[in-house]
Amino acid sequence: MVMPTSNYFELFGLPVGFDVDGEALALRYRDLQRALHPDRFAGASDQERRLSVQQAAQVNEGFRVLKAPLARARYLLELRGLPVDDRDTSMDPAFLMEQMELREALAEVSAAKDRFLALEHVRDEIETRERGLIADLRRHFADPDPSSLEQARQDVRKLQFMQRLLSEAEELEEKLVHESEISD
């Protein structure tokens, strides 16, 4: 059985921080999954089997959170007592303008002569901005100044917007592929 831990970083034996060693995370995940596999508890008591299932669920959730930069940043903010309020809709006006421009560019893809190329350009722009926000998060979490954590919280909200835009771009690509298959 796995010992109870206070957080996912401790569960995976990783230092608490935004930068995570992906290889170490994956190796520890596999080790924990092996240790908690239901077959290992087939002859155990009901309580031990339930505990195994609960711990396996905790390991899966911890892996999911620590693997993804957005989920990891949200989790770090929660650990530091600064959870992201999804109901807070206030945003930097310049960022909102960027969002509108990117949404307009996505909307214009369908009318472009080469729709796939137009979509690729928009997606590249979104991914570039996403990478910039992740770099900003890395810097903010490394800075001990409390104002950096507040900036990290704002960047998490911006990153959520970018990931939503990327999802919309993926949906548009699926639609374009489907339409091109029908027209062929």
C-alpha positions in Angstrom: 0.0 0.0 0.0 1.0 3.6 -0.6 1.4 5.9 2.4 -1.0 8.8 2.6 0.6 12.1 1.5 -0.2 15.7 1.9 0.1 16.5 -1.8 0.7 15.0 -5.3 4.3 16.2 -5.4 5.0 14.2 -2.2 3.1 11.2 -3.6 5.4 11.1 -6.6 8.6 12.1 -4.7 9.0 15.3 -6.6 10.0 18.8 -5.3 7.0 21.2 -5.1 7.4 23.5 -8.1 6.2 24.3 -11.5 9.0 22.5 -13.3 8.4 18.8 -13.1 10.8 16.1 -14.3 8.4 14.3 -16.7 10.5 11.2 -16.9 10.7 10.8 -13.1 6.9 11.5 -12.9 6.2 8.7 -15.5 8.5 6.2 -13.8 7.0 6.8 -10.4 3.5 6.6 -11.8 4.3 3.2 -13.3 5.8 2.0 -10.0 2.7 3.1 -8.1 0.3 1.6 -10.6 2.1 -1.7 -10.3 2.0 -1.6 -6.5 -1.7 -0.8 -6.5 -2.9 -3.1 -9.3 -6.1 -4.8 -8.3 -4.6 -8.3 -9.0 -2.2 -7.7 -6.1 -5.2 -7.4 -3.8 -7.4 -10.2 -5.1 -7.1 -12.2 -1.9 -7.1 -9.2 0.4 -9.9 -8.0 2.7 -12.7 -5.8 1.3 -11.2 -2.9 3.2 -7.8 -3.4 1.6 -9.3 -3.7 -1.9 -11.3 -0.5 -1.4 -8.2 1.3 -0.1 -6.2 0.0 -3.1 -8.9 1.4 -5.5 -8.9 4.8 -3.6 -5.1 5.0 -3.7 -5.0 4.1 -7.4 -7.5 6.9 -8.1 -5.4 9.3 -6.2 -2.3 8.2 -8.2 -4.2 8.7 -11.5 -5.5 12.1 -10.5 -2.1 13.2 -9.2 -0.4 12.1 -12.5 -3.0 13.9 -14.6 -2.5 17.1 -12.6 1.3 17.1 -12.4 1.6 16.1 -16.1 -0.3 19.1 -17.5 1.1 22.6 -17.1 -2.3 24.3 -16.6 -3.5 21.7 -14.1 -0.2 21.8 -12.3 -0.2 25.6 -12.1 -3.8 25.6 -10.7 -2.8 23.0 -8.2 0.3 24.9 -7.1 -1.8 28.0 -6.5 -4.3 26.0 -4.4 -1.4 24.6 -2.3 -0.3 28.2 -1.7 -3.7 29.3 -0.7 -4.5 31.2 -3.9 -7.0 29.1 -5.9 -8.2 30.3 -9.3 -11.8 31.6 -9.1 -13.4 30.5 -12.4 -16.3 32.9 -11.8 -14.0 35.9 -11.9 -14.4 37.3 -15.4 -12.2 40.3 -15.1 -9.4 40.3 -17.6 -6.6 42.5 -19.0 -8.2 44.5 -21.8 -5.2 43.9 -24.1 -5.5 40.2 -23.6 -9.2 40.2 -24.3 -8.5 42.1 -27.6 -5.9 39.4 -28.5 -8.6 36.8 -27.8 -11.1 38.5 -30.0 -8.5 38.7 -32.8 -7.7 35.1 -32.6 -11.3 34.1 -32.5 -11.9 36.2 -35.6 -9.0 34.6 -37.3 -10.4 31.2 -36.5 -13.8 32.2 -37.8 -12.2 33.4 -41.1 -10.5 30.1 -41.7 -13.6 28.6 -43.4 -13.6 31.4 -46.0 -9.9 31.1 -46.8 -8.7 29.8 -50.1 -6.4 27.3 -48.4 -8.4 26.6 -45.2 -5.8 24.1 -43.8 -3.0 26.5 -44.2 -5.0 29.4 -42.7 -5.9 27.1 -39.7 -2.2 26.1 -39.4 -1.2 29.8 -39.1 -3.9 30.5 -36.5 -2.9 27.4 -34.5 0.8 28.3 -34.6 -0.1 31.8 -33.2 -2.1 30.3 -30.4 0.6 27.7 -29.6 3.2 30.4 -29.5 1.2 32.5 -27.0 0.5 29.3 -25.0 4.3 28.6 -24.8 4.9 32.2 -23.7 2.3 31.9 -20.9 3.9 28.6 -19.7 7.3 30.3 -19.7 5.8 33.2 -17.7 4.3 30.7 -15.2 7.7 29.1 -14.8 9.2 32.4 -14.0 6.4 33.5 -11.6 6.5 30.3 -9.6 10.3 30.6 -9.3 10.0 34.1 -7.9 9.4 34.2 -4.1 7.7 37.6 -4.3 4.0 37.2 -3.4 3.0 39.5 -6.2 4.4 36.9 -8.6 1.9 34.4 -7.4 -0.9 36.8 -8.2 0.5 37.2 -11.7 0.7 33.4 -12.0 -3.0 33.3 -11.1 -3.8 35.8 -13.9 -1.6 33.8 -16.3 -3.4 30.6 -15.4 -6.7 32.2 -16.5 -5.1 33.4 -19.7 -3.7 29.9 -20.4 -7.2 28.5 -19.9 -8.4 30.8 -22.7 -5.6 29.7 -25.0 -6.3 26.0 -24.4 -10.0 26.6 -25.1 -8.9 28.3 -28.4 -6.7 25.3 -29.2 -9.7 23.0 -28.6 -11.8 25.1 -31.0 -9.0 24.9 -33.6 -8.9 21.1 -33.3 -12.7 20.9 -33.7 -12.5 23.1 -36.7 -9.7 20.9 -38.2 -11.9 17.8 -37.7 -14.8 19.6 -39.4 -12.5 20.6 -42.4 -11.2 17.1 -42.7 -14.7 15.7 -42.7 -15.8 18.2 -45.3 -12.8 17.5 -47.5 -13.5 13.7 -47.3 -17.1 14.3 -48.3 -16.2 16.5 -51.3 -13.6 14.0 -52.6 
